[in-house]
């Protein structure tokens, strides 16, 4: 396919219940850094209901524009609806790069969007760079962490990547002027989609790994479910979070 006409760096900025996920702010800051090397604008994509106030927060963190889809039917996240809207925005505006957080929402949404617009996707990136040709270099840990791979998507657009929360650093917000572009949302036939009957939220029992100053990790050598309590006890004493290697997770 021709890559001509594609421009700007988009960040899908996740929110739930009117609260922005920190990874969106981290990616806006990284996008601003990348945009300086490509003469691009940073455009945040924001979906939900009664969330216009969040758009200015994104601008204050570095977004030049915010594409705002605000509709009561977007109040609760649904992967098929969000995929449909994001697909049509991409086809209409043709972004050069699209970044999403590697969160529960992001890892569900990103591959569906990539498949719809027929482009590549690098998952769980830990760094992003721009090469001398203006291509996005997507840095991912591979082969069980033993190799750091750099991936490019030279022939298709947008260049898409999901990024691990905490891998980037959000910028300090300051009052900025940007454009908030409210978009008309056209919905597909909702009768074909699942309906949300009830939402139940459980508060996490400990801090997420990306926000923990101390992580106590256990692996295959722990030996048993009973011994695992030692890992949890030590994390509790140190005020840290509990991590695990793949064999322990599989068990």
N, C-alpha and C positions, 0 to 999 in steps of 0.2 A: 504494500500500500504506500501511497505518497504520504510523507510526513510534513509536507508544506501546509502552512496555514494554522498549524497548531501552536499555541502560545500560552504563556502564563503557568504558574504553579498553583494548583488547587490543594486545599487541605479539607478533608471531611472532618468537621469538628463535632464530635459526639456529645450529646447531652441526654440526660435522663432526669425527669422531674424538675426541669428548669435549672439543673446544675451541669455546668460544663465539665467534661472529663479533663483532667490535667494533661493528658497526652495530646489533646488538640492544641493547647497553648504551647506545648513543647514543639510540636510540628510546625506551627506558625512561625516560631522563632527560627527553626532550621530552614524553613522555606524562604524566609527573609534573607538568610545567609546565602542560600543557593541562588536566589533571584538577583542578588547583586552581581553575580558572575554571568548572568544570561540576559540582563536588562528586561526581566519579566516582572509582572505584578503578582502579588500574593493574594489569592482569592480564597476566602473561607466559605465552605458550604455548610449551612446550618438548617436543620429540619426539626420541627416540633410544633408546639402550640403555646401561644402567649410567651414567646421567647425573644421578642425584639430587643429587649434590654441586653441580652447576651451578645448581640451583634457589636455593640460599642465596646464591650470587653475585648472582643477579638481584634477590633481595630486598635485599641490601646496596646495590645500585645504585638502588633506588627502587621495585621492584615490591611491591605490597601482597599479591598472591597469585600463585602459579604453578600453572597447569594442566599437570601432568606426565604425559605418555604415554611410559612406559618399557617397552619390549618388544623382545625379540631381533629381531623382524621389522622393527623400525624402526632397527636398527643402521646400515643403509646407506640413504641418502636415495633414495626413489623417488617421483616426482612424483604418480603415480596414488594410491598409498597415502596419502601426506601430504595430498593433496587430499581424499580420502574422509574422513579423520579430522577435518580442519579444518572441512569442510562440516558434518559432524554436530555438532561442538562449537558452531558458530555457530547452527545451527538450535535447539539445546537451550538455550543460554544467552543468545542475542540481544545481542551486544555493540553498542554505539553506534558505535564506531570500531575499525577494525583496521588496524594499521600493519605493514609489512614492509620489509626492506631491499631496495634495488634491486641485488641481487647476482645471480649466475647462478641461484642457487636461487630467490630472491625473484621475479625477473621471469618465471620459468617457472611458479611456484606461484600467484602472486597472480591473474592473469587467469583461470585455471581455477577458482579458488575463487569469484571474483566472478561468473563465468558460472553456476556451480552455485547460488549463493544469489540470483541475479538482482539484483545491485546494480552501482553504478558503480565505476570505479577510475581514479585519477589516478596516472600513472607518472612516476618520476624526479623527485619533488618536491625542492625545495631549502629549503623552509620550510613550517611548519604553524602556523596560528593558529586561535583561536576567536572568532567574531563575537558581537555583542550578543544574538543569538538562540540561542547555544549551538551553532551549526553549525561544522563543520570547514572552514576555508579552506585549500585546497591550492594552494601556490604552485609553479608549474613554469615553466621557461624554454621558450618556444615560438618557432616560426618561425625556426629556426636561431640562436636566442639573441638575436634582435632585440627580442623582446617578453617581458615577464614576465606570465604569465597567472595569475589567481586563479580556482580552480574550486571549486564546491560541488556537493553531491549531496543536494538537499533532500527528495527523495521516496522514497528507498530506503535501507535499512540492511543491514549496517553501512556507514558511510562508510569507504571503503578507499583507501589510498595506499601506494605504494612510495617510499622515500626514499633518495637517493644517500648511500652511505657517506661519512663525513667532513663531511656538511652540518650535522650536529648535534654536540654535544659531550657525552660521557659525564660523569656526575657522579662526584665522588670517593666511593668506596665507604666505608660505615661500617656497623658491626654493627646490623642492624635485625631486628625480629620481624615475620614474615609467615606466611601460610598456604601450605603445599604440598599441593595437592589432586591425589592420584594418581587418574587416570581409567582406567576399564576400557576397553580397546581392543578394539573389534569390527572384524574385518577382512572385507573383501569376498572373493570367491572369487579367491585368488591365482593360480589356474591361468589366469586371464584376463589376468594382468599379466606383463610381462617379468621375467625372473630375472637377477640380477647374477651373472655367472660369474667375473669377475676385476676388481680395481680397481688401476689404475696411477696413481701420483701423481708429478707432476713439480714440483720446486720452481721458483718464479718466478725469473727471471734478474735482476730489478730490483724495487725497492720499488713498491708500488701508488701510483697518482697521489694518492689521498686522504691518504697518509702522507708524501708528498714535500714537503720545504721548498722545493725548486727544481724547476720543470718547464720543460724546453726543448721547445718545440713547433715543428713544421715544417708548412708548407702547400704550396699549389700552386706557389709560387715556387721551391721547392727544385729542381724541374725534372726530376729523374731519380732512379732507384734508386741510382745511384752517388753522387750528391750527398747522399743521405740519411745517409750515414755521417758527414757533418759534424755533423749534429744529434746523433747518438749519441755522437760524440767529445766534443762540447761538454758534453753532459749528464754524461759520465763525468768530465770535468775539474772540473765544478762539483758533483759528487756528487748529481746530480739524476736525475729520471725523464724519459722521453721521451713527449711528447704529439704530437698531430697534429690538423689540421683535417679536416673531412669529405672534401674532394677528395683529400687525400693518402691517407686511409684507403681510399677507393674504389679508388685506384690500386694 
